[in-house]
Amino acid sequence: MNFDIPQEMQNYLSELDAFIESEIMPLQMENDNNRFFDHRREDARTDWHREGLPNEEWERLLHAAKRLADAAGHYRYALPKEYGGQAGTNLGMAIIREHLAGLGLGLHNDLQNEHSIVGNNVGLMLMITYGTENQKSEWIDDLAEGRRGFAFGITEPEHGSDATHMETSAVRDGDEWVINGAKTWNTGIHKAKYDLIFARTSGKAGDGDGITAFLTPTDAEGFKLEEMLWTFNMPTDHGRVSLKDVRVSAEAVFGGEGRGLGVVQHFFNENRIRQAASSLGAAQYCISESVKYAGERAPFGKKLSTNQGIQFPLVELQTQCEMLRALIHKTAWQMDTYGAFSVSDKVSMCNYTANRLCCDAADRAMQVHGGLGYSRHKPFEHIYRHHRRYRITEGAEEIQMRRVAGYMFGFMKQQAPKGVREAN
């Protein structure tokens, strides 16, 4: 087996680095745009007197960077070639996302709102795979160009991670559907003109089937944005909405009636392995910066790096990075080779482990850097506050562990990758 990063991928990482240096960094340093990344970042990004929403200048800057990346052929890397992409693999995306996060905070990659010069584009991938022909013709170009998007209305106030006990319901009324219910943690709802609302249309609570996704206009009568939820890391683009007798046409059904959960689950594994790779990259950044600082700082007449109290915790973290990197690469490769659902247990292992590791690495970096590490003049507090979220969102770590246990103890089944013997 060859564990080297393919040469073509190494070349592409160098191409991305050159693009960042020539196009993205000048934009970041222009007109004091760097205030969004230095010690002023949380304050600069947040309109505190406008419900804590993202600052308009901040969002325009992110949009400008994406358009530069799109023009250079990077932004759509993961998309099929017929949509302007490079048909990027899961392994390729994992390597790229780790690399970009490992460069530290910057306009090239800011995971607080999934911004990157190599886009994840979950909504667009869903549309390509599950949209009707009419939906594709209406949405794909706008999604690819960043002119329009939709939020995801999955989580409910009373049920959290359990989407199968969904109280939001939709009933057919002639050629229309009438939706009633509530959703929370709708990311991007402050700008989205549509919300992909998941509602039970048949079956009973606890059933995986019978839930339908509806592309619901946010200006529809009865659709109300109740509040924006302030978080550990601001600004907020997470809203709670209510729906009272909201009417949508049959054309709003996305992915087929009763098959809503299958739509999102199709991409959960791909999204989770990419998010794990990003957390790994951020963790590696924290460790590398700590090693560098320990080699420079010399209190009491000797460098910090000579102290085992500094060395050993960083050794432990670096060891975890190396092991996790191998598992992420293996898992991503198996997803490409055998299908996204062939390694669901490994994806969950990667995801919850990476998120914990990133928080541990950021915490250790603050400790190694002392008072400076605790300040906002270093990025570690920002990395901690952001990545702490992923131990809850994208499937809480307890949900991920429960999922792994399901496969281990035989409560759940997955198709084993070809040539891999099942543990049982």
C-alpha positions as a Python dict, from the first residue, in 0.01 Angstrom:
ca = {
    (1, 'M'): (0, 0, 0),
    (2, 'N'): (116, 351, -82),
    (3, 'F'): (30, 617, 177),
    (4, 'D'): (191, 907, -9),
    (5, 'I'): (-29, 1194, -121),
    (6, 'P'): (-59, 1151, -500),
    (7, 'Q'): (181, 1375, -692),
    (8, 'E'): (-102, 1542, -881),
    (9, 'M'): (-261, 1637, -550),
    (10, 'Q'): (68, 1771, -417),
    (11, 'N'): (92, 1982, -732),
    (12, 'Y'): (-262, 2107, -683),
    (13, 'L'): (-191, 2210, -323),
    (14, 'S'): (104, 2412, -450),
    (15, 'E'): (-124, 2571, -709),
    (16, 'L'): (-372, 2664, -437),
    (17, 'D'): (-94, 2813, -224),
    (18, 'A'): (22, 3025, -519),
    (19, 'F'): (-335, 3142, -580),
    (20, 'I'): (-375, 3239, -217),
    (21, 'E'): (-51, 3436, -227),
    (22, 'S'): (-125, 3616, -553),
    (23, 'E'): (-501, 3674, -534),
    (24, 'I'): (-649, 3613, -190),
    (25, 'M'): (-391, 3769, 43),
    (26, 'P'): (-389, 4104, -143),
    (27, 'L'): (-768, 4116, -105),
    (28, 'Q'): (-742, 4026, 264),
    (29, 'M'): (-495, 4309, 326),
    (30, 'E'): (-686, 4565, 119),
    (31, 'N'): (-886, 4843, 289),
    (32, 'D'): (-826, 4706, 639),
    (33, 'N'): (-1004, 4380, 549),
    (34, 'N'): (-761, 4208, 781),
    (35, 'R'): (-972, 4335, 1072),
    (36, 'F'): (-1194, 4035, 1004),
    (37, 'F'): (-905, 3800, 1088),
    (38, 'D'): (-687, 3971, 1350),
    (39, 'H'): (-776, 4042, 1715),
    (40, 'R'): (-1075, 4250, 1605),
    (41, 'R'): (-1236, 3963, 1412),
    (42, 'E'): (-1543, 3883, 1625),
    (43, 'D'): (-1633, 4249, 1671),
    (44, 'A'): (-1565, 4334, 1305),
    (45, 'R'): (-1772, 4043, 1176),
    (46, 'T'): (-2073, 4105, 1400),
    (47, 'D'): (-2347, 4365, 1377),
    (48, 'W'): (-2417, 4363, 1750),
    (49, 'H'): (-2707, 4604, 1718),
    (50, 'R'): (-2866, 4416, 1429),
    (51, 'E'): (-2953, 4091, 1608),
    (52, 'G'): (-2589, 3981, 1604),
    (53, 'L'): (-2601, 3912, 1231),
    (54, 'P'): (-2291, 3892, 1010),
    (55, 'N'): (-2161, 4231, 902),
    (56, 'E'): (-2256, 4311, 542),
    (57, 'E'): (-1899, 4408, 451),
    (58, 'W'): (-1776, 4078, 592),
    (59, 'E'): (-2017, 3879, 378),
    (60, 'R'): (-1936, 4083, 68),
    (61, 'L'): (-1567, 4010, 122),
    (62, 'L'): (-1633, 3636, 144),
    (63, 'H'): (-1840, 3653, -172),
    (64, 'A'): (-1562, 3838, -356),
    (65, 'A'): (-1306, 3575, -254),
    (66, 'K'): (-1531, 3294, -375),
    (67, 'R'): (-1579, 3462, -708),
    (68, 'L'): (-1201, 3494, -750),
    (69, 'A'): (-1165, 3127, -666),
    (70, 'D'): (-1443, 3034, -908),
    (71, 'A'): (-1282, 3232, -1189),
    (72, 'A'): (-954, 3052, -1121),
    (73, 'G'): (-1123, 2711, -1137),
    (74, 'H'): (-1085, 2617, -770),
    (75, 'Y'): (-1418, 2684, -606),
    (76, 'R'): (-1609, 2404, -782),
    (77, 'Y'): (-1334, 2143, -745),
    (78, 'A'): (-1567, 1874, -603),
    (79, 'L'): (-1842, 1920, -862),
    (80, 'P'): (-1884, 1711, -1179),
    (81, 'K'): (-1706, 1849, -1483),
    (82, 'E'): (-2032, 1930, -1662),
    (83, 'Y'): (-2099, 2186, -1388),
    (84, 'G'): (-1758, 2348, -1411),
    (85, 'G'): (-1588, 2130, -1150),
    (86, 'Q'): (-1292, 1896, -1148),
    (87, 'A'): (-1485, 1587, -1032),
    (88, 'G'): (-1282, 1599, -713),
    (89, 'T'): (-1276, 1288, -495),
    (90, 'N'): (-1355, 1252, -126),
    (91, 'L'): (-986, 1181, -66),
    (92, 'G'): (-891, 1491, -261),
    (93, 'M'): (-1136, 1706, -66),
    (94, 'A'): (-1010, 1567, 265),
    (95, 'I'): (-649, 1646, 175),
    (96, 'I'): (-737, 1995, 51),
    (97, 'R'): (-952, 2087, 351),
    (98, 'E'): (-687, 1971, 596),
    (99, 'H'): (-424, 2168, 406),
    (100, 'L'): (-627, 2491, 397),
    (101, 'A'): (-724, 2471, 765),
    (102, 'G'): (-362, 2398, 849),
    (103, 'L'): (-262, 2737, 709),
    (104, 'G'): (-445, 2914, 991),
    (105, 'L'): (-714, 3183, 980),
    (106, 'G'): (-749, 3379, 660),
    (107, 'L'): (-969, 3473, 370),
    (108, 'H'): (-860, 3155, 193),
    (109, 'N'): (-1055, 2941, 440),
    (110, 'D'): (-1273, 3048, 731),
    (111, 'L'): (-1476, 2763, 869),
    (112, 'Q'): (-1699, 2972, 1093),
    (113, 'N'): (-1945, 2986, 803),
    (114, 'E'): (-1797, 2716, 577),
    (115, 'H'): (-1621, 2970, 360),
    (116, 'S'): (-1337, 2834, 148),
    (117, 'I'): (-1173, 2892, -188),
    (118, 'V'): (-1252, 2523, -250),
    (119, 'G'): (-1622, 2507, -179),
    (120, 'N'): (-1813, 2232, -4),
    (121, 'N'): (-2137, 2331, -180),
    (122, 'V'): (-2366, 2078, -13),
    (123, 'G'): (-2680, 2250, -142),
    (124, 'L'): (-2555, 2244, -499),
    (125, 'M'): (-2453, 1878, -479),
    (126, 'L'): (-2796, 1792, -343),
    (127, 'M'): (-2963, 1983, -625),
    (128, 'I'): (-2754, 1810, -891),
    (129, 'T'): (-2840, 1467, -752),
    (130, 'Y'): (-3199, 1505, -631),
    (131, 'G'): (-3350, 1809, -801),
    (132, 'T'): (-3621, 1771, -1064),
    (133, 'E'): (-3538, 1896, -1411),
    (134, 'N'): (-3735, 2214, -1342),
    (135, 'Q'): (-3556, 2266, -1011),
    (136, 'K'): (-3216, 2211, -1169),
    (137, 'S'): (-3280, 2460, -1446),
    (138, 'E'): (-3398, 2717, -1193),
    (139, 'W'): (-3135, 2664, -923),
    (140, 'I'): (-2804, 2521, -1040),
    (141, 'D'): (-2653, 2830, -1204),
    (142, 'D'): (-2760, 3055, -917),
    (143, 'L'): (-2620, 2816, -657),
    (144, 'A'): (-2292, 2781, -844),
    (145, 'E'): (-2254, 3155, -889),
    (146, 'G'): (-2353, 3237, -531),
    (147, 'R'): (-2655, 3443, -637),
    (148, 'R'): (-2901, 3238, -437),
    (149, 'G'): (-2907, 2964, -176),
    (150, 'F'): (-3132, 2785, 67),
    (151, 'A'): (-3112, 2713, 438),
    (152, 'F'): (-3174, 2370, 592),
    (153, 'G'): (-3477, 2333, 818),
    (154, 'I'): (-3412, 1993, 976),
    (155, 'T'): (-3357, 2038, 1351),
    (156, 'E'): (-3660, 2101, 1570),
    (157, 'P'): (-3669, 2282, 1908),
    (158, 'E'): (-3803, 1981, 2099),
    (159, 'H'): (-3613, 1701, 1928),
    (160, 'G'): (-3259, 1816, 1843),
    (161, 'S'): (-3063, 1539, 1673),
    (162, 'D'): (-3363, 1304, 1647),
    (163, 'A'): (-3506, 1392, 1308),
    (164, 'T'): (-3733, 1086, 1298),
    (165, 'H'): (-3959, 1224, 1573),
    (166, 'M'): (-4036, 1530, 1365),
    (167, 'E'): (-4339, 1732, 1472),
    (168, 'T'): (-4343, 1959, 1168),
    (169, 'S'): (-4601, 1814, 931),
    (170, 'A'): (-4732, 1873, 583),
    (171, 'V'): (-5067, 1766, 441),
    (172, 'R'): (-5181, 1772, 81),
    (173, 'D'): (-5457, 2012, -17),
    (174, 'G'): (-5530, 1969, -385),
    (175, 'D'): (-5222, 2069, -580),
    (176, 'E'): (-5062, 2227, -274),
    (177, 'W'): (-4906, 2120, 54),
    (178, 'V'): (-4981, 2294, 383),
    (179, 'I'): (-4691, 2298, 633),
    (180, 'N'): (-4713, 2357, 1008),
    (181, 'G'): (-4434, 2337, 1263),
    (182, 'A'): (-4109, 2493, 1382),
    (183, 'K'): (-3738, 2462, 1305),
    (184, 'T'): (-3427, 2582, 1483),
    (185, 'W'): (-3059, 2627, 1400),
    (186, 'N'): (-3141, 2717, 1042),
    (187, 'T'): (-2793, 2820, 927),
    (188, 'G'): (-2791, 3096, 667),
    (189, 'I'): (-3157, 3181, 719),
    (190, 'H'): (-3078, 3551, 757),
    (191, 'K'): (-3015, 3576, 381),
    (192, 'A'): (-3178, 3268, 231),
    (193, 'K'): (-3483, 3322, 12),
    (194, 'Y'): (-3576, 2958, 59),
    (195, 'D'): (-3561, 2712, 347),
    (196, 'L'): (-3545, 2337, 278),
    (197, 'I'): (-3811, 2238, 528),
    (198, 'F'): (-3835, 1872, 634),
    (199, 'A'): (-4185, 1769, 740),
    (200, 'R'): (-4364, 1444, 814),
    (201, 'T'): (-4613, 1362, 539),
    (202, 'S'): (-4690, 1000, 634),
    (203, 'G'): (-4600, 731, 884),
    (204, 'K'): (-4555, 771, 1256),
    (205, 'A'): (-4302, 929, 1491),
    (206, 'G'): (-3976, 736, 1480),
    (207, 'D'): (-4012, 622, 1119),
    (208, 'G'): (-3727, 709, 885),
    (209, 'D'): (-3963, 706, 588),
    (210, 'G'): (-4253, 942, 542),
    (211, 'I'): (-4056, 1266, 580),
    (212, 'T'): (-4056, 1501, 281),
    (213, 'A'): (-3832, 1797, 200),
    (214, 'F'): (-3992, 2115, 64),
    (215, 'L'): (-3813, 2412, -95),
    (216, 'T'): (-4011, 2671, 97),
    (217, 'P'): (-3998, 3046, 20),
    (218, 'T'): (-3907, 3239, 333),
    (219, 'D'): (-4145, 3518, 230),
    (220, 'A'): (-4443, 3281, 215),
    (221, 'E'): (-4742, 3378, 426),
    (222, 'G'): (-4717, 3207, 764),
    (223, 'F'): (-4339, 3165, 752),
    (224, 'K'): (-4182, 3363, 1035),
    (225, 'L'): (-3823, 3412, 1149),
    (226, 'E'): (-3873, 3417, 1524),
    (227, 'E'): (-3520, 3494, 1643),
    (228, 'M'): (-3151, 3470, 1565),
    (229, 'L'): (-2971, 3249, 1815),
    (230, 'W'): (-2655, 3401, 1963),
    (231, 'T'): (-2371, 3154, 2004),
    (232, 'F'): (-2032, 3091, 2165),
    (233, 'N'): (-1869, 3223, 1848),
    (234, 'M'): (-2033, 3527, 1689),
    (235, 'P'): (-2173, 3648, 1452),
    (236, 'T'): (-2483, 3434, 1424),
    (237, 'D'): (-2649, 3315, 1107),
    (238, 'H'): (-2859, 3056, 1292),
    (239, 'G'): (-3230, 3124, 1318),
    (240, 'R'): (-3543, 2974, 1470),
    (241, 'V'): (-3848, 2979, 1245),
    (242, 'S'): (-4216, 2890, 1274),
    (243, 'L'): (-4453, 2783, 1000),
    (244, 'K'): (-4829, 2828, 1028),
    (245, 'D'): (-5040, 2704, 738),
    (246, 'V'): (-4759, 2774, 492),
    (247, 'R'): (-4867, 2674, 143),
    (248, 'V'): (-4627, 2546, -122),
    (249, 'S'): (-4691, 2389, -459),
    (250, 'A'): (-4619, 2028, -549),
    (251, 'E'): (-4313, 2162, -736),
    (252, 'A'): (-4159, 2244, -399),
    (253, 'V'): (-4111, 1874, -312),
    (254, 'F'): (-3738, 1800, -320),
    (255, 'G'): (-3603, 1448, -361),
    (256, 'G'): (-3938, 1274, -373),
    (257, 'E'): (-4234, 1245, -139),
    (258, 'G'): (-4150, 1060, 182),
    (259, 'R'): (-3779, 1036, 102),
    (260, 'G'): (-3652, 1354, 264),
    (261, 'L'): (-3419, 1201, 522),
    (262, 'G'): (-3258, 982, 259),
    (263, 'V'): (-3169, 1295, 64),
    (264, 'V'): (-2963, 1452, 341),
    (265, 'Q'): (-2822, 1126, 470),
    (266, 'H'): (-2674, 1064, 126),
    (267, 'F'): (-2435, 1350, 181),
    (268, 'F'): (-2387, 1326, 559),
    (269, 'N'): (-2089, 1094, 520),
    (270, 'E'): (-1919, 1312, 260),
    (271, 'N'): (-1980, 1624, 465),
    (272, 'R'): (-1861, 1463, 788),
    (273, 'I'): (-1534, 1333, 645),
    (274, 'R'): (-1459, 1678, 504),
    (275, 'Q'): (-1542, 1843, 834),
    (276, 'A'): (-1318, 1594, 1014),
    (277, 'A'): (-1033, 1681, 779),
    (278, 'S'): (-1081, 2051, 851),
    (279, 'S'): (-1071, 1991, 1228),
    (280, 'L'): (-755, 1785, 1179),
    (281, 'G'): (-595, 2071, 984),
    (282, 'A'): (-688, 2325, 1252),
    (283, 'A'): (-551, 2093, 1522),
    (284, 'Q'): (-225, 2053, 1335),
    (285, 'Y'): (-198, 2431, 1302),
    (286, 'C'): (-237, 2474, 1679),
    (287, 'I'): (29, 2209, 1748),
    (288, 'S'): (276, 2345, 1493),
    (289, 'E'): (240, 2700, 1623),
    (290, 'S'): (295, 2577, 1978),
    (291, 'V'): (610, 2389, 1884),
    (292, 'K'): (739, 2700, 1707),
    (293, 'Y'): (662, 2927, 2002),
    (294, 'A'): (819, 2685, 2251),
    (295, 'G'): (1139, 2698, 2048),
    (296, 'E'): (1147, 3078, 2066),
    (297, 'R'): (1025, 3159, 2417),
    (298, 'A'): (1293, 3134, 2687),
    (299, 'P'): (1164, 3210, 3039),
    (300, 'F'): (1399, 3151, 3333),
    (301, 'G'): (1695, 3134, 3098),
    (302, 'K'): (1598, 2831, 2888),
    (303, 'K'): (1364, 2762, 2601),
    (304, 'L'): (1019, 2626, 2675),
    (305, 'S'): (1087, 2346, 2429),
    (306, 'T'): (1338, 2188, 2672),
    (307, 'N'): (1067, 2123, 2930),
    (308, 'Q'): (898, 1784, 2925),
    (309, 'G'): (586, 1951, 3061),
    (310, 'I'): (567, 2132, 2726),
    (311, 'Q'): (693, 1844, 2511),
    (312, 'F'): (482, 1554, 2626),
    (313, 'P'): (130, 1701, 2581),
    (314, 'L'): (225, 1816, 2232),
    (315, 'V'): (372, 1473, 2154),
    (316, 'E'): (42, 1314, 2256),
    (317, 'L'): (-153, 1551, 2030),
    (318, 'Q'): (83, 1503, 1735),
    (319, 'T'): (52, 1126, 1770),
    (320, 'Q'): (-326, 1155, 1759),
    (321, 'C'): (-298, 1373, 1447),
    (322, 'E'): (-86, 1113, 1268),
    (323, 'M'): (-322, 828, 1351),
    (324, 'L'): (-631, 1029, 1262),
    (325, 'R'): (-482, 1144, 933),
    (326, 'A'): (-424, 783, 830),
    (327, 'L'): (-782, 689, 918),
    (328, 'I'): (-930, 991, 737),
    (329, 'H'): (-732, 918, 420),
    (330, 'K'): (-820, 549, 431),
    (331, 'T'): (-1189, 621, 495),
    (332, 'A'): (-1212, 884, 220),
    (333, 'W'): (-1040, 649, -25),
    (334, 'Q'): (-1281, 368, 62),
    (335, 'M'): (-1576, 604, 13),
    (336, 'D'): (-1447, 682, -335),
    (337, 'T'): (-1385, 318, -412),
    (338, 'Y'): (-1679, 138, -252),
    (339, 'G'): (-1943, 405, -191),
    (340, 'A'): (-2029, 659, 77),
    (341, 'F'): (-2225, 413, 291),
    (342, 'S'): (-1961, 140, 294),
    (343, 'V'): (-1768, 301, 580),
    (344, 'S'): (-2032, 485, 781),
    (345, 'D'): (-1881, 367, 1109),
    (346, 'K'): (-1534, 492, 1012),
    (347, 'V'): (-1675, 830, 907),
    (348, 'S'): (-1830, 871, 1252),
    (349, 'M'): (-1504, 767, 1417),
    (350, 'C'): (-1315, 1028, 1216),
    (351, 'N'): (-1570, 1298, 1283),
    (352, 'Y'): (-1606, 1287, 1659),
    (353, 'T'): (-1236, 1215, 1714),
    (354, 'A'): (-1125, 1506, 1496),
    (355, 'N'): (-1359, 1751, 1666),
    (356, 'R'): (-1235, 1653, 2012),
    (357, 'L'): (-875, 1664, 1896),
    (358, 'C'): (-912, 2016, 1757),
    (359, 'C'): (-1056, 2146, 2084),
    (360, 'D'): (-778, 1976, 2281),
    (361, 'A'): (-509, 2116, 2051),
    (362, 'A'): (-649, 2470, 2068),
    (363, 'D'): (-670, 2449, 2446),
    (364, 'R'): (-310, 2326, 2467),
    (365, 'A'): (-194, 2600, 2231),
    (366, 'M'): (-348, 2859, 2462),
    (367, 'Q'): (-166, 2702, 2755),
    (368, 'V'): (172, 2690, 2580),
    (369, 'H'): (139, 3051, 2466),
    (370, 'G'): (32, 3166, 2812),
    (371, 'G'): (-144, 3501, 2839),
    (372, 'L'): (-84, 3573, 2471),
    (373, 'G'): (-253, 3246, 2381),
    (374, 'Y'): (-559, 3340, 2582),
    (375, 'S'): (-579, 3677, 2410),
    (376, 'R'): (-745, 3740, 2078),
    (377, 'H'): (-411, 3840, 1931),
    (378, 'K'): (-364, 3469, 1864),
    (379, 'P'): (-627, 3264, 1680),
    (380, 'F'): (-650, 2975, 1925),
    (381, 'E'): (-949, 3103, 2120),
    (382, 'H'): (-1136, 3152, 1791),
    (383, 'I'): (-1046, 2802, 1673),
    (384, 'Y'): (-1162, 2656, 2004),
    (385, 'R'): (-1489, 2846, 2008),
    (386, 'H'): (-1570, 2756, 1650),
    (387, 'H'): (-1472, 2390, 1651),
    (388, 'R'): (-1639, 2329, 1987),
    (389, 'R'): (-1960, 2363, 1791),
    (390, 'Y'): (-1883, 2056, 1579),
    (391, 'R'): (-1894, 1832, 1885),
    (392, 'I'): (-2268, 1910, 1880),
    (393, 'T'): (-2364, 1994, 1522),
    (394, 'E'): (-2319, 1771, 1218),
    (395, 'G'): (-2436, 1492, 1450),
    (396, 'A'): (-2333, 1527, 1815),
    (397, 'E'): (-2037, 1313, 1922),
    (398, 'E'): (-2274, 1097, 2127),
    (399, 'I'): (-2480, 1034, 1813),
    (400, 'Q'): (-2164, 946, 1622),
    (401, 'M'): (-2053, 704, 1895),
    (402, 'R'): (-2400, 551, 1907),
    (403, 'R'): (-2379, 501, 1535),
    (404, 'V'): (-2043, 324, 1563),
    (405, 'A'): (-2181, 107, 1842),
    (406, 'G'): (-2476, 16, 1620),
    (407, 'Y'): (-2241, -134, 1364),
    (408, 'M'): (-2013, -293, 1624),
    (409, 'F'): (-2292, -471, 1810),
    (410, 'G'): (-2503, -563, 1511),
    (411, 'F'): (-2795, -323, 1557),
    (412, 'M'): (-2715, -160, 1225),
    (413, 'K'): (-2579, -301, 901),
    (414, 'Q'): (-2358, -157, 631),
    (415, 'Q'): (-2206, -309, 323),
    (416, 'A'): (-1846, -395, 401),
    (417, 'P'): (-1590, -262, 149),
    (418, 'K'): (-1483, -522, -101),
    (419, 'G'): (-1188, -720, 31),
    (420, 'V'): (-1253, -615, 392),
    (421, 'R'): (-1379, -884, 627),
    (422, 'E'): (-1645, -777, 874),
    (423, 'A'): (-1541, -777, 1240),
    (424, 'N'): (-1828, -1005, 1340),
}
